[in-house]
């Protein structure tokens, strides 16, 4: 069970953070600042820590991905029929993770305004569905689904 969690964490975490980096640069931001902002969720001082804060942010990002991967793997392990259609399962899981992160976790920590702007909504849904949920579900299906 650890192997699919590790692979799903690595794949989805990498896809998601690369997308965040591309968005950050395309909007004129700096990757280090974005990473420090991620780290500031649990560690507010990371915004003032330079490279250490950026590494902390990357660590926080992958820790969150590990939690998401673990939750999905544990859930579908008890309901293997969900892996018959991993794309649909991943789409649903992406939507669930979107709502948990953007309507619960982020607003509680950062006092973010709701509802989100349309562009933010679109990019966040894309990331959670296409870069997190679907790859995680495909990996879960690959490792957990019984072979004929």
C-alpha positions as semicolon CSV with decimal commas, in nm:
position;residue;x (nm);y (nm);z (nm)
1;X;0,000;0,000;0,000
2;X;0,292;0,237;0,056
3;X;0,414;0,208;-0,303
4;X;0,100;0,351;-0,468
5;X;0,084;0,626;-0,205
6;X;0,447;0,721;-0,270
7;X;0,405;0,713;-0,648
8;X;0,078;0,908;-0,640
9;X;0,236;1,165;-0,409
10;X;0,540;1,206;-0,633
11;X;0,349;1,221;-0,962
12;X;0,060;1,444;-0,855
13;X;0,280;1,657;-0,632
14;X;0,523;1,721;-0,915
15;X;0,253;1,795;-1,174
16;X;0,071;2,030;-0,938
17;X;0,378;2,224;-0,823
18;X;0,506;2,260;-1,180
19;X;0,167;2,401;-1,280
20;X;0,179;2,641;-0,984
21;X;0,527;2,750;-1,088
22;X;0,416;2,810;-1,447
23;X;0,117;3,013;-1,328
24;X;0,334;3,210;-1,085
25;X;0,587;3,306;-1,352
26;X;0,320;3,379;-1,613
27;X;0,155;3,625;-1,374
28;X;0,488;3,795;-1,298
29;X;0,548;3,635;-0,961
30;X;0,855;3,466;-0,821
31;X;0,863;3,092;-0,758
32;X;1,046;3,135;-0,427
33;X;0,776;3,370;-0,299
34;X;0,503;3,126;-0,404
35;X;0,678;2,838;-0,227
36;X;0,732;3,046;0,087
37;X;0,362;3,132;0,079
38;X;0,276;2,762;0,072
39;X;0,505;2,706;0,368
40;X;0,344;2,993;0,555
41;X;0,025;2,789;0,600
42;X;0,161;2,587;0,891
43;X;0,478;2,795;0,937
44;X;0,397;3,168;0,909
45;X;0,763;3,269;0,951
46;X;0,860;3,086;0,630
47;X;0,779;3,399;0,428
48;X;1,091;3,558;0,580
49;X;1,321;3,256;0,553
50;X;1,462;3,290;0,200
51;X;1,566;2,961;0,040
52;X;1,490;2,771;0,361
53;X;1,133;2,901;0,353
54;X;1,098;2,795;-0,011
55;X;1,222;2,444;0,069
56;X;0,982;2,435;0,362
57;X;0,700;2,533;0,125
58;X;0,792;2,253;-0,114
59;X;0,797;2,011;0,178
60;X;0,454;2,130;0,294
61;X;0,320;2,091;-0,061
62;X;0,437;1,730;-0,086
63;X;0,313;1,655;0,266
64;X;-0,035;1,774;0,161
65;X;-0,012;1,557;-0,151
66;X;0,085;1,258;0,064
67;X;-0,223;1,317;0,279
68;X;-0,444;1,340;-0,030
69;X;-0,290;1,026;-0,184
70;X;-0,322;0,832;0,141
71;X;-0,687;0,932;0,181
72;X;-0,772;0,822;-0,173
73;X;-0,581;0,493;-0,150
74;X;-0,741;0,405;0,184
75;X;-1,087;0,493;0,053
76;X;-1,071;0,306;-0,279
77;X;-0,902;0,007;-0,117
78;X;-1,233;-0,055;0,059
79;X;-1,434;0,012;-0,259
80;X;-1,237;-0,143;-0,544
81;X;-1,531;-0,102;-0,781
82;X;-1,444;0,269;-0,792
83;X;-1,128;0,171;-0,975
84;X;-1,328;0,022;-1,264
85;X;-1,361;0,381;-1,389
86;X;-1,052;0,557;-1,252
87;X;-1,103;0,871;-1,463
88;X;-1,446;0,930;-1,309
89;X;-1,316;0,847;-0,962
90;X;-1,024;1,086;-1,015
91;X;-1,255;1,359;-1,141
92;X;-1,475;1,322;-0,833
93;X;-1,175;1,312;-0,601
94;X;-1,029;1,620;-0,768
95;X;-1,351;1,811;-0,705
96;X;-1,356;1,692;-0,343
97;X;-0,994;1,798;-0,284
98;X;-1,066;2,132;-0,454
99;X;-1,349;2,205;-0,213
100;X;-1,159;2,089;0,093
101;X;-0,853;2,300;0,009
102;X;-1,017;2,611;-0,137
103;X;-1,337;2,633;0,064
104;X;-1,211;2,504;0,398
105;X;-0,834;2,486;0,453
106;X;-0,718;2,803;0,273
107;X;-0,999;3,030;0,401
108;X;-0,949;2,911;0,757
109;X;-0,574;2,977;0,747
110;X;-0,548;3,282;0,521
111;X;-0,891;3,446;0,554
112;X;-0,927;3,421;0,176
113;X;-1,236;3,571;0,015
114;X;-1,506;3,346;-0,125
115;X;-1,622;3,290;-0,391
116;X;-1,304;3,279;-0,593
117;X;-1,250;3,479;-0,910
118;X;-1,339;3,283;-1,228
119;X;-0,976;3,244;-1,343
120;X;-0,870;3,118;-1,000
121;X;-1,165;2,880;-0,992
122;X;-1,077;2,741;-1,336
123;X;-0,707;2,696;-1,267
124;X;-0,766;2,541;-0,925
125;X;-1,029;2,299;-1,057
126;X;-0,800;2,204;-1,347
127;X;-0,512;2,136;-1,110
128;X;-0,715;1,938;-0,859
129;X;-0,895;1,730;-1,121
130;X;-0,636;1,681;-1,399
131;X;-0,310;1,698;-1,205
132;X;-0,411;1,550;-0,869
133;X;-0,734;1,346;-0,874
134;X;-0,706;1,166;-1,207
135;X;-0,337;1,070;-1,180
136;X;-0,390;0,949;-0,823
137;X;-0,689;0,738;-0,925
138;X;-0,504;0,592;-1,224
139;X;-0,211;0,499;-0,999
140;X;-0,449;0,349;-0,743
141;X;-0,613;0,142;-1,017
142;X;-0,274;0,024;-1,142
143;X;-0,164;-0,098;-0,800
144;X;-0,486;-0,195;-0,621
145;X;-0,718;-0,333;-0,885
146;X;-0,716;-0,713;-0,898
147;X;-0,568;-0,851;-1,218
148;X;-0,766;-1,103;-1,422
